[in-house]
Amino acid sequence: MKLLLVGCGNMGGALLAGWLDTGVSPGDVVGVDPAPAPAAAALGPDIVGSAKEIPAAFKPDMIIIAVKPQGIEDVVPAFSNLAAGAATLSIVAGTTIGKLSGLIGGSPAIVRAMPNTPAAIGRGISVLCANERTSATARETAGKLMSAVGEVAWVEDESLLDPVTAVSGSGPAYIFLLAECLAEAGVAAGLPGNLARQLARATVAGAGEMLHRTDTPAAALRENVTSPGGTTEAALGALMADDGMQPLLTEAIRRATERSRELAG
């Protein structure tokens, strides 16, 4: 399996590291990036500066597009000749399969993926959607490539990638904000700032790890921490009120979903 990775920045580099960890040979990957992330450049595969520098003998089975959405109109067409004989896996935010198909030309097989930033540590989750021209083999390959950096799920309806983006794509920012707010609340309650930040960071990370290690529903884990008449129940009375956390998050996801649709055009 020959892989062409277009874009070797933070996310592209994370993918590349994940592939190599799962046994992909460095000789089977060529990267393209005029300014690759140092971590990606140190991994071993050849990284060239432009499509013109790809070795003539290299014929990829899958092209992975991992660039920022700005300027994609200038990037993707440069690889259209190679895409004619390969499937394309795109992790470009807000760029639809239809737009990619138009940029590539012809009748390309395309898988669109929405990963999130914990992919950088192998703990991400990616949701994938393929067009009808994508073979079962190409779907399987795309799934394996994304599973190198975390969990994988599939949807058949591409429009669902907008709420996916709102929940998991943007979701890490919500968790980081929770840690910020928890620390600030600790300071307001009298804790020194350094201690409040340490407590918030360790608590959010530890609770997340508990979720990761068990199939127990989040609601059940919450209930296990909540003693009747105790401190947790008192705090949850505010967080679970009619104007508490749920309506705020619901509104946040609604706004992010709408913005994702706007950006996709």
N, C-alpha and C positions, 0 to 999 in steps of 0.2 A: 504494500500500500504506500504510494508516494503522496506526500502532503505538501501543498504550497500554502504557507502562512503569510498572508498579506497584512502586515501590521504587527510589529513586535514590541509594542509598548507594555504597559503593566498587565493588561488582560491577556494580550497575545503571549507575553512571556510566561504568564501563569499556565496557560494552556500548554505551551511548549514544554514547560517543566513537568506538567502532569503526564503528557504523552511519553516523555523519556522515562519517567518513573514506572510507567506501566509496560515498558519494554519496546517502545518504538525506537528504531535505530536512527541515530543522528543523520546517517547518510540517506535516509528516506525522506528527509524534510529539508525544504529550502524556504528560507524566510525572505521577505521583501520589506525593507524599511530604511529610509535614508538616515534615520537617527534612532536606532533601536535602543530600548532600555538596557543599561549595562548588565543587569541580571540575565536578560535574554541573550545578549551577545556572548556571554560567558558559557552558555550551555552546550555549545558544540556544533550544531548544524550551521551550514553556510547561510549567511544573511547578506543579501545583495541590496544595492541602493535603489534599484528600479526594475521594472518588468523587462527592460532591454538587457539587463545583466543576468537574467535567468539562463543557466546553461541550456544550450539548444537540445541536448539529449534528455533533459528532464521533462517528463510527461506526467503531470500529477493526476491521481485518481480523484482527489478532492481538493478544492481550493477553499481555504478558510479565510473569510474577510473579517479582520479584527481591527478596523480603523474607526476613527471618530466620524460621526455623520457629516460634519462639515467638510465639504469638498469631495464627497464620495462620487459625485458626477465626474470628477477628473480622475479618480483612482480606478474604479471598476472597469471602465471600457478598455483600459490598457491590458487587461487579462482576458478579454473576450475570446481571443483565439485559443487560449488554453482551456477556457471553460467549455468549449464545444465538445471536448472529449472527457469532461469531468463533471462531477456534481459540485455544487457550491454550498458551503455552510457559512451563513452570515450571522455575526453577533453584533451587527451595527444597530445601535438603538434607533427606534423610530423609523426604520427604513423597511417598507413593506416588500413582500415577495414580488408584487407587481412592479414596483419601481426597480428592484434589482434585475428582474427579467428584462425590462426595457433597456437598462444600462448594459447588460451583457449581450442582448440580442439573440435572435433565434428562439429555440425552445429549450431553455436550460432547466436542469433539475436543481431545485433550490430547497434548502432547509434553512429556516430562520430560527434563531435561538435567542432567548432572553436570559442571560446569566446574571449573577449579582456579584458584588465585590468580595464576599468571603471565598470566592473561587481562588483568590490569591493565596489562601492557606489550605486549599483543598476541601473547604467546607461550604461551598456554594450550592445553589440549586439553579438549574437551567430548565426552562420550558421550551419545547421545540414544536415547530409546525412545518410540514413539508407540502410542496405543491404536488399536483397529480402526476407530474412527470418524474417524480423521484421514486426510484426502485426500492424494493424492500431491502436490498443489500446496502444501498446508499443511506437509507434511514437507519439501519443497524450501525453502520460505520459512524454516522453523525452522533448517534446516541452514545457510542463507546468513547468517541473523542471528548464529548462534553462530560461524561461520567468520570473522566480523569481529574476533574476539579470539583466534584460534588455529586449531588443527587440529580436525577433527570426525570422529567415528566413530559408528556406529549399532549397536545390539543389538536383537533382537526379543524377547528374554527379559528382562523388567524386573528379575528377581532378580539378574541379572548386574551391576546398578548398585551392589550392595553391595560386591563385590570391586573394582569400578571406583573406588568412593569410597575404598577402602582403599589402592589403588595410586596413582592419580593425584590424587584429591581431597585426601587427606592427605599424599601423596608429597612436596610441596615442604618440609614440615616435616622429613622424613627427610633431605633434601639439606642443609637448613640445619644440622641436627644433625651431619651429616658434616663440614661446614665447622668447626663448633665443636670437634668431637673432634680433627680434624686439627690445628687450631691449638693445642689443649691438649697434644697429643702433641709438637708442635714445641717448646713451652715446656719440657716434660719432658726433651727431648733437648738443651736448653741455649740455645734461641733466645730473644731478647727477645720479650715478648708482642706488641708492635705489629708486629714483623716477621713473627712466626708467623701472626698474624691476616691480614696482608696476603697472605702466601704462600698460606694456605688459601683465602681468598676468591677470589683470582685463579686459582688452580688449579682449583677447583670450577667457576667460571664459564667458564674457558677450555675445560675438558674437556667441559662441557655444550654449548658452542658447536661444538666439533668433532663431537659426536654429531648436532647439529642440521644441520650443513652437509654431512653425508655419509650415504649409505645403508649404509656399512660396519657390520657387526654390532659391538655393544659388545665381544664377546669377541675379535674380530679386532683392534680398536683396543687392547685391553688387551695382547694378545700382541705387538703392534708396539712397545710401550713396554718389554717385558720381555726383557732380554738374559739368556741362560743364565749362571748363576752370579753375576749382578749384584745390585745393591741392591734393585731392584724385585722380583725373584724371591724374595729373602730376606723382604721384607715380605709378599708374597702368600702365603708359606708359612704365616703366621699368619692372614691374612684368609680364606684358602680352606681352612683346616683343618676337620675335622669339626664343631668347635664354633665356627667362625668366622662370617663375615658372613652366608652364605646361610641357615643355620638360624635366626639371629636375625631376619633380615628375613621369612622364612617365618612365623615365630611372630608377628611384628608385624602382618603382613597378615592372618593368621588372626584375631587379636584385633580388629583394626579392622573386618574384615568382620562378625564376630559383633556388634560394637557397632552397626554400621550397621543390621543386621537388627533389633536390639532397639529402636533409635530409630524405625524405620519401623513398628514394631508388628506 
